[in-house]
């Protein structure tokens, strides 16, 4: 599928941020590990989260979509009855990294695999840590397919923090159900720390205690049980960033609902980034208003903790006055695509002045880009970032791989259209 976008000058309207993908994944998995019935209200139902739903059904959880009440009704199965020996996570990196640890609690061999993109994602740091905890692991080259044979026995493990925080989140979710206590030590610099905060917050919501020593060591008592309960999923700042970015690049006023001011989401920092670049932002208890003028300034910013923001910040930088440097982003090369290379390559096709370095991007802003046929790299965030950049391009822009948007923001096309963007899918 292709996304076809024409330039826009004025965007107006009131829209709702899609539900948080990260919180939805974690809530589905934790509810599936809890005994009894949980209700997850306002979940994100997307290709990515359906992968977690299917994986949780494979461990014996019962999941029902209640459309009338906009919730998932989940009856968990802490015994982890796993009749399937192969679980396909499709394109969901979150699912494979969290569920590899969960399935390590089973006393039988289970293989996790996914599509061609997933089969390039690094898993070795997690497999090494699981082996230290008594799990037998198999992988040809440290990437999926991976096989695990438990049960996880607890103990001590070390894991790198500089590749993906999802490895650590998976261990934090599974270790409380191990038969023994577990100590997790984080090696090297920790990237994407806000996502660990979200995991710890949700684990606590479901009744489990974890001792956190400044994100360097975690101590987890074994033999704990997750408690069933209800959970409301808040709006997603990572996805809302594309709406906010569209507003910042144009003469616009947009109200985005379901964005909580007290959110623990790291990508809430995008509001600060926009203000630093010169956009006018009004922040309320549960919504945000952006008043854009299209006039942004280049900045120097470290996005090591906020990898999902790299594509959209790069798109804004391409159309800002002066130079922008986005630093400490080498780990962003190991997402659905090599996002550093992907966004640099495609923005240059549109006339942007981008220099790609090993762990950073240097972008000299221009007044306008030019419409072009560009590649979405089968990556939802690359597609949406290019769509934002296209709003200030002369002529139409055609972006392939539009179907990948369903991973995190299924109604992106509809929301942009509602705001006044000329956007079509074909």
Secondary structure as UniProt FT lines:
FT   STRAND          2..5
FT   STRAND          10..16
FT   HELIX           21..33
FT   STRAND          35..41
FT   HELIX           47..58
FT   TURN            59..60
FT   STRAND          62..66
FT   TURN            67..70
FT   STRAND          71..76
FT   TURN            78..79
FT   STRAND          86..88
FT   TURN            90..91
FT   HELIX           93..103
FT   TURN            104..105
FT   STRAND          109..113
FT   TURN            116..117
FT   HELIX           118..120
FT   HELIX           124..132
FT   TURN            133..134
FT   STRAND          136..138
FT   STRAND          146..149
FT   STRAND          155..160
FT   HELIX           165..175
FT   TURN            176..177
FT   STRAND          182..187
FT   HELIX           193..205
FT   TURN            206..207
FT   STRAND          211..213
FT   TURN            214..216
FT   STRAND          217..220
FT   STRAND          230..232
FT   HELIX           237..249
FT   STRAND          251..257
FT   TURN            261..262
FT   HELIX           266..269
FT   HELIX           270..277
FT   STRAND          280..283
FT   STRAND          287..293
FT   STRAND          300..302
FT   TURN            304..305
FT   HELIX           307..309
FT   HELIX           310..317
FT   TURN            318..319
FT   STRAND          323..327
FT   HELIX           330..334
FT   HELIX           339..349
FT   TURN            350..351
FT   STRAND          353..356
FT   STRAND          361..364
FT   STRAND          369..370
FT   STRAND          373..374
FT   TURN            377..378
FT   HELIX           380..390
FT   TURN            391..392
FT   STRAND          393..394
FT   STRAND          397..400
FT   HELIX           402..407
FT   TURN            410..411
FT   HELIX           412..418
FT   TURN            419..420
FT   STRAND          423..425
//
